[in-house]
Amino acid sequence: MRVALVSETVAQHRATGTTRRTRWVAEALAGRGHEVFVCCAQWWEGDHEQFEQNDVTYRAVTTDPPSESRKFAASLPLILREIDPDVIQAVPVPSHVLAAKTASTALRAPLVVDWYEAPETGDQNDPMWKLAASVPDLVLSPSNTVKTRIRELGAEEDAVRVVPNGIDIDTIKSTEPRHAAQIVYSRRLDEDANLESLLLALAELRDRDWSAVVIGDGPERDNYERQVRDLRIEDRVKFAGDQSLENRLAAFKGAHVYAQTARREAFPTDLLRALACGCAGVVEYHVESSAHELVEQEERAFRTTSEQELTDALREAGDMEQMDFNENFAEYDEREVLQQYLDAYDDAREQQNLLVPAAVVGGVVLVVALVALLVVMF
């Protein structure tokens, strides 16, 4: 299968949840033998229009730095026409989705939008965002939390499908544990990290024997380190900074409890890895976080909604029997998740083939309408 992924910003520019997921999809598809092109802003040196890395061909749509630019949207249909893919997958930038839809209709290749981060509250009444949610043949989201936000933009129920992030089960099974602490927190320390909830709960448990490690870095790290000193638990909480996946997995394998308290999380991949590593999970519920979805049916995990519940859950989780692998999360293996992408592509192609005979005129009208929208934008 020939697949074109559309993302002006890629992981080589900036590592985010969206760009990491796009890169994983591209390289996983290429590893399965598919021909994969990523349409992006140029990130490599030189004046050549494309660059190959890990069997993925990156095609420069613009040479400008990524900026969700109109120039990118204007150039995209021609690039997609040159690639002539069987499937187009885009990230949810409205002007880029509409440009990709124009090419999709002309090429009779379905458009799938992989919508990783939930739309912002202010986007709900924006007609461009509503179009971005409604014109794709299929929208993929990492969680039901994100799916709900996409549905609120006007996408049909059966047009949005949940496909989670995947984890490497074989690597998890083969990783040797390394004891860093009994309790682990792992996330970028930004304004949504909400580490203070965990620290306050740990302070309430100062009469118990525990140790904790915070893996990750970010703009709020100094504030959290100061809070640890103020709570007088600095001798029991270690800040490890950013760590490689190998080191994180070893820490998860050696820990007893993984705590997830972030206010906003499209998909908590490290929580999933830790649960698969056998950690008992403690998740603080937040409406903009999907973490609770991973533990709703899990006996070795707790969902909390208050400071007292969080403290009690940490105490109970610490008393649970330690494990080094939890079979309940084997279904999230990367091979299984990649198959979900392939099934989504096949379903989108089949649906489009069924609709083509009755939609030729409508398709032409759609192309004209989308081009008109792009003209208005420019």
N, C-alpha and C positions, 0 to 999 in steps of 0.2 A: 504494500500500500504506500502511496505517496502522500505524505502529510505535511502541510504548511502550518507552522505555529506563528502567530502574530503577537509580538510583544516588543514595543519600541525599546523599553528598558529590559535588559537581561541580567542574569546573575553576575556576568563579567563587568557590568557597570556598577551594580549595587545589589547586595544580598538582602532580599526581603522574602516574606512567606510566598508571595506571588512568583517572584523570579526563581526562587529555589524549586518551586513546584514545576514551573515551566521547563527548567533545565532537566529535572528528573524525568519528566514525561518524554522530552526529546531524546535523551540518552537511552532511556529504557526502550523506547520504540526502535531506535537505531540498533540496539543490542539484540532485538528480536528479529532483525533483518529488514525492517521497513526503511524506506527512503525518506529522510526527515530534513526539512528546511525550516530555519527560524528567521522570520522577517523582522529585522530590528534596526536600531541605529547602530552605525559602525562602532565597534569597540577595539578593533585590531589596528595595528600600524600598517602604513602603506596605502597605495591607491587602488588596490584590487577590490572588486565589488563583493567578493564573497570569501569566506574563510572556513576551513574545516577543522573541527575539534571533536574528538571522541566519536567519530563517525557521523557527526551532525554538521550539516552545511548551514552556516550563518550567512544570510544574504542582506547586504546593506540596503535599506530603503532610503535612508538619508545618512549623510556624514556628520550631521549636527549632533551635539550632545542631546540625550533624551530630555524631552520637555513636553510630552503629549502634544506635539506640535501639529498644526494644520498641514504643514508641508509633508509630514509623514503620511497623514490620511490621504492627501492628494496623490502621492506617489504609489501608495500601496496597491491599488487595483491592477496597475500595469505590471508590477513585480509578481503578483499572484498569477496573472495571466501567463507570464513567462514560465513560472514554475509548473502550472497546470496540475494542481494537486487533486487527489481523490477526496480529501477532507481538509477543511480549514478550521483551525482552532485558534481563538483569539482571547486575550485578556480583556476585561471590561473597561475600556476607554471608549466612551460613546462615539466620538468621531471615527475612531479606528474600527469599531464594530460595524458602523454603517458603511464604511469604505469596504470592509471585508465582505459585507452582505452583498454589495454591488457586484463584486467579483464572484462571489458564491453563486448568485443567480445566473450570471452570464456563463459560468463554467459548469453549472449544474453539479457543483460540489457542495455538500451540506456545510453549514457554518455551526460550529460548536463553540460556545463561550465558556471558558473555565474561570468561574467567578470565585476567587479565593477569599478576599476580604469582604466583609459585609458592607453594603452601601452606607454612606454617612446619612445621618438623620435629614440633613438639608437636601439630599438628593431625591427624596420621596416624591416631591412635586415638580421635579425638573423634567420637562418633556424629552430631553435628550437621553436622560438615564432611563426613562420609561421605554423609549425605543430600543435602547441597548439591551433591555431585559426581554423585550417581546419579539424582536425580529430574528434572533437566532433560531435554528432548527432544534437545537437542544442546548440547555444550560447545565453545566456541572458545578456543584458546590461541595466543599469538603465536609459539611455538617448540616444538620437540620436547622441549626441556629441561623446560618448564613442563608439557607434555602428560604426560610421564612421572610427574611429581609428582601430577597429577590422577588418572591411572590408579591410582596407589598408594592413593588414597582409595576406590577401588572402581568408578570409572567404566568402562564397557565400551569396548573398543578402538575400535569403529566409532561410538561416541557422542561422541568427542573429535576435533575437526578443527583443524588448524593453519592460522591465518590471520595472516600477519605484519603488522607496521606497514607503511604505504605511504609513499612519498616522491614529491615532485613532479618528475618527470623533465624536464618542459618548463622549469621554473625552473632546474634544475641545468644544463641545456644552455645557457641564456641568461645565466647568471651569469658576470661577468668576474672573472678571478682577481686576487687581491691577495696579494702575498707577505708573510706574517706570520712564517713560519719554515719550515724544511725538514721538520720533524717536528711533528705535531699530536696532542695529547691533548685530548679534550672530554668532560667529564662533571661531575656534581655531586661536589664534594670532601667526601665523607662517609666513614664507617668502612669502606665496601665499595670505595672508589675504587682502593685499592692502587696509587697513583701511585708509591710507593717502588720498586716493581719496575722501572718505566721509568727512574726517576732513577738507580738503581744501574747499570743497563745503559748508560745514556748516559755515566756517569762512567768506565766501562770503555773508552769510545770517545773519550776526551778527545784522543787523538792524531789524530783525524779532524776534518774540517771539517764541522760541523753546527750547527744552531740549532733550538730547540724552543719551542713555545708551549703553555701549558696554558690551555684555555678552560673556565671554570666557577668556581663559588664554593661555599663550604660550610664546615662547622665544622672541617675538617681543613686548611684552606688555610694557616694560620699554621705548622702543623707541617711541611707540605711546603716552604714557603718557607725555613724554618729548615734543613731537610735539604739543600736546594739550596746554601745557604751553607756548610754543613758539608762538602759534597762538592766545594766550590770550583768550581761550574759556574754560579754566579749570573749571570755575564756572557753566558751562552749560553741560559738558560732564562727565558722571560718568562711571567708570570702575567697573563692578560688579563681575568680575571673573567668574569661572565656577559656573553654577547654575543647579539645578535639572530640569527635564522636566516639573514638576509641576510648578515651579517658572517661567520657560521660557514661558510656555503657558499663565500664568496669566499676565506676562509682555506684551506679544503679544496682549492679549485681551484688555489691558488697553492703548495700544499705538495707534498712528494714522498712522504711516509710518514705514515700514520695508525696510532697505537698504541692498543691496547685491552687493558688489564690488570686491569680491575675484577673483583672476586671474585664479584659477584652482579649479574646483568643479565637481566631477562626478555626484552628485545629491544633490542639496541644500535642505535637508529635513526641516531645520528650516525655510527657506523661504516659503516652501509649508505650513508648520504649521501656519506661520504668515498670509499668504494670506487667509487660511481657517478661521483664527480667525477674519478676516475682515480688516486687515491692507491694506492700499494702498502700492503697491510694487514699489520700484525703483531699477532697475537692471542695473549695468554697464556691457556692453558686453565685453567678452573676449573669444578668440577662444578656450581655454582649459576649459571653464566653460559652463555647461549646463543650468545655471540659466535662461537664456533668453527663453528657451523652455517653461518654466512655465507661462510666461507672454505674449507670442506672441499674444494670442487671448483674453487677459483679459483687460477689460475696466478700471479697477481700478489699473493698473500697467503701468510702463514706462520702456522702454529699451533705454539706453543712450550709446553714443559712444565717448563723449568728456566731458571735465570738465564743460564747459558751459551748455551742455545738462543735466548733472547730477544736477547742481545747479538749473536750471529751473524746472527739474522734481521734486525735493524736494519741491520747492515752490508750484507747482501745486498740488502735492500729499497732502501737508498740508492743502490745501483749500477744499479737498474732504470731503463729508459727512462721518461721522464715522459709522462703522458697527461692530457687534459682531460675525457675522458668514457669510461666503460667500459660498453659495450653489454650486458655480461653481467648487469647489474642493472636493465635496463629492465623486466623482468617485475614488479618491485616498485612500478611506477607506481601512484599512488593510485587511478586509474580501474580498474585491474585488481584491486586489493585490495578496492575497494568491490563489484565484481562478485562476489567470493568471499563477501562477506557476504550479498548478495542471493541467490546460489545456495544458501547455507546456510539462509536463511529459506525458500526454495522447497522445499528437500528436507525440512525439518522440517515444513512444512505438508502436504506430500504424504504423508509418513509418518504423520502424525496422522490424515489423512483415511482412510487405509487401515485404521488401527486402530480408528477410532471405532465402527463397527458391532459389533465384538466386545468393545468395552471400555466400553460405557455403564455397566453395573453396576460394573465395576472402577473406573471413574472416580468414581462416587458414593462408593464405599468410600474411594478415595484422598482425596477432598475431606474426608470425615469424619475420616480419619486425620490429615491435615495440620492441620485445625482443632484436633484434639485435641492435637497437638504444640504448636501455638501457645498453647493454653490452659495447657499445662504450663509453657511458658516464662514466661508472665505470672504 
